[in-house]
Amino acid sequence: VRVNPLPVAKAGLDKQIFAGERVVLNGVATGNNVNILWTPPQGLSSTTVATPTASPAQTTLYTLTVTSGDNCESSDEVLVTILKPLVIPNVFSPNGDGVNDRWIIKYIEQYPDCVVEVFNRYGARLFERIGYSSSNAWDGTQNGNPVPIGPYYYVIRINNTAKPLAGVISIVR
């Protein structure tokens, strides 16, 4: 009886990109005279190289299958997630009527380690939250007291490498 060694397929770490962007998949294939196949083929620059460029139109789970010259197979998967850009409102009304009482930033849950800061016109930080979400969104208060109506300035850091997002949020009552 002859036992042939299995090839090794490593698809690499999961990736996150914005729609229209591209990312290189860091596949590794080792073994005896291996053939590579990535599936599905949609959005890939090549299905037969270890490190193709992926530009999927939607979140896609890619499978790297490595077949050895002895017809042994191994596979691994990598998820390419398409992130939606943040939708940042420029006004909200924390007046207790149940409508727009919190500053809800759409799609921010995609960035669980983001940092959101709000400053007054003098540069004093009124609010800071690491891991901002709709459940812990700013309610227009500082230390439990409502801030005056008017403009405030925000900085959102979605990760350590991207340029921070900054702008103005106004409070109306």
C-alpha positions as CSV (number, residue, x, y, z in Angstrom):
1,V,0.0,0.0,0.0
2,R,1.3,3.4,-1.0
3,V,0.1,6.5,0.9
4,N,0.7,9.7,-1.0
5,P,1.0,12.9,1.0
6,L,-1.9,15.4,0.8
7,P,-1.2,18.7,-0.8
8,V,-1.7,21.8,1.4
9,A,-4.1,24.6,0.5
10,K,-4.0,27.9,2.5
11,A,-6.4,30.6,1.1
12,G,-5.1,33.3,3.5
13,L,-6.8,35.6,5.9
14,D,-10.3,37.0,5.2
15,K,-10.3,40.4,3.5
16,Q,-12.5,43.5,3.6
17,I,-12.8,46.0,0.7
18,F,-15.2,48.7,-0.5
19,A,-17.3,48.1,-3.6
20,G,-15.2,48.6,-6.7
21,E,-11.9,48.0,-5.0
22,R,-9.5,45.1,-5.5
23,V,-7.5,42.9,-3.2
24,V,-4.9,40.2,-3.7
25,L,-5.8,36.8,-2.3
26,N,-2.7,35.3,-0.5
27,G,-3.1,31.7,-1.4
28,V,-0.4,29.1,-0.8
29,A,-0.3,25.7,-2.5
30,T,2.3,23.1,-1.7
31,G,2.7,19.5,-2.6
32,N,3.7,17.1,-5.4
33,N,3.1,18.7,-8.8
34,V,0.0,20.7,-7.7
35,N,-2.7,22.3,-9.7
36,I,-4.6,25.3,-8.3
37,L,-8.3,26.1,-8.8
38,W,-10.2,29.0,-7.2
39,T,-14.0,29.0,-7.1
40,P,-16.2,30.7,-7.9
41,P,-14.4,32.4,-10.8
42,Q,-16.5,35.7,-10.6
43,G,-14.4,38.7,-9.8
44,L,-11.0,36.9,-10.0
45,S,-8.2,37.9,-12.3
46,S,-7.2,34.2,-12.6
47,T,-8.5,30.9,-11.1
48,T,-5.3,29.0,-11.6
49,V,-2.7,31.0,-9.7
50,A,-2.1,31.1,-5.9
51,T,-2.4,34.9,-5.6
52,P,-5.1,36.2,-7.9
53,T,-6.6,39.7,-7.6
54,A,-10.2,39.7,-6.4
55,S,-12.8,42.4,-7.2
56,P,-16.1,40.8,-6.4
57,A,-19.4,42.7,-6.8
58,Q,-20.7,41.3,-3.5
59,T,-19.4,39.6,-0.5
60,T,-17.9,36.3,-1.7
61,L,-16.5,33.1,-0.1
62,Y,-13.7,31.9,-2.3
63,T,-12.4,28.3,-2.1
64,L,-8.9,27.4,-3.0
65,T,-8.6,23.7,-4.1
66,V,-5.2,22.2,-4.6
67,T,-4.9,18.9,-6.4
68,S,-1.6,17.0,-6.4
69,G,-0.2,15.0,-9.3
70,D,-1.4,11.9,-7.3
71,N,-5.0,13.2,-7.5
72,C,-5.1,14.1,-3.8
73,E,-7.0,17.2,-2.9
74,S,-7.0,19.8,-0.2
75,S,-9.0,23.0,0.1
76,D,-9.3,26.2,2.2
77,E,-11.6,29.2,2.1
78,V,-11.3,33.0,2.3
79,L,-14.1,35.5,2.7
80,V,-13.9,38.8,0.8
81,T,-16.4,41.1,2.5
82,I,-17.7,44.2,0.6
83,L,-18.0,47.0,3.1
84,K,-20.6,49.7,2.6
85,P,-19.5,53.3,3.1
86,L,-20.7,55.0,6.2
87,V,-23.8,57.1,6.0
88,I,-23.2,60.0,8.4
89,P,-26.1,62.2,9.2
90,N,-25.3,65.9,9.6
91,V,-28.1,66.7,12.0
92,F,-30.2,65.0,14.7
93,S,-32.8,66.1,17.2
94,P,-32.3,64.7,20.7
95,N,-35.6,66.1,22.0
96,G,-37.2,62.9,23.5
97,D,-39.8,62.4,20.8
98,G,-38.4,59.0,19.8
99,V,-37.4,60.2,16.3
100,N,-33.7,60.9,15.6
101,D,-32.9,61.2,19.3
102,R,-29.5,59.6,18.8
103,W,-26.8,60.2,16.2
104,I,-27.1,56.9,14.2
105,I,-24.3,56.3,11.7
106,K,-25.5,53.7,9.2
107,Y,-23.1,50.7,8.6
108,I,-20.8,51.7,11.4
109,E,-21.2,48.2,12.9
110,Q,-18.9,46.9,10.1
111,Y,-16.1,48.6,12.1
112,P,-16.4,47.2,15.6
113,D,-13.2,48.9,16.8
114,C,-13.9,52.3,15.4
115,V,-13.5,55.4,17.5
116,V,-16.0,58.3,17.4
117,E,-15.3,61.6,19.0
118,V,-17.4,64.8,19.1
119,F,-16.0,68.2,20.0
120,N,-17.5,71.6,20.7
121,R,-16.5,74.8,18.8
122,Y,-13.7,75.4,21.2
123,G,-12.1,71.9,20.6
124,A,-13.2,70.4,23.9
125,R,-14.2,66.7,23.5
126,L,-17.8,66.1,24.6
127,F,-18.1,62.5,23.6
128,E,-15.8,59.5,22.8
129,R,-16.8,56.0,22.1
130,I,-14.7,53.0,21.1
131,G,-16.9,50.5,19.2
132,Y,-19.7,53.0,18.3
133,S,-23.0,51.4,17.3
134,S,-26.7,52.3,17.1
135,S,-27.1,50.8,20.6
136,N,-24.5,53.2,22.2
137,A,-24.8,56.2,19.8
138,W,-24.4,59.7,21.1
139,D,-27.6,61.2,22.5
140,G,-26.6,64.9,22.4
141,T,-25.5,65.0,26.1
142,Q,-22.3,65.6,28.0
143,N,-22.1,64.0,31.4
144,G,-25.8,63.4,31.2
145,N,-26.7,67.0,30.5
146,P,-28.1,68.1,27.1
147,V,-25.7,70.2,25.0
148,P,-27.0,73.4,23.4
149,I,-28.4,73.4,19.9
150,G,-25.8,74.2,17.3
151,P,-22.9,72.7,15.4
152,Y,-20.4,70.2,16.8
153,Y,-17.4,68.6,15.1
154,Y,-16.8,64.9,14.8
155,V,-13.8,62.7,14.0
156,I,-14.4,59.0,13.1
157,R,-11.4,56.6,13.0
158,I,-12.6,53.4,11.4
159,N,-9.2,51.7,11.8
160,N,-5.5,52.5,12.4
161,T,-4.6,52.8,8.7
162,A,-7.4,54.7,7.1
163,K,-7.6,58.5,7.1
164,P,-10.1,59.7,9.8
165,L,-13.4,61.0,8.7
166,A,-14.3,64.4,10.0
167,G,-17.2,66.8,9.7
168,V,-20.0,68.7,11.4
169,I,-23.0,67.4,13.2
170,S,-25.7,69.8,14.2
171,I,-28.2,69.4,17.0
172,V,-31.7,70.8,16.7
173,R,-34.5,70.4,19.2
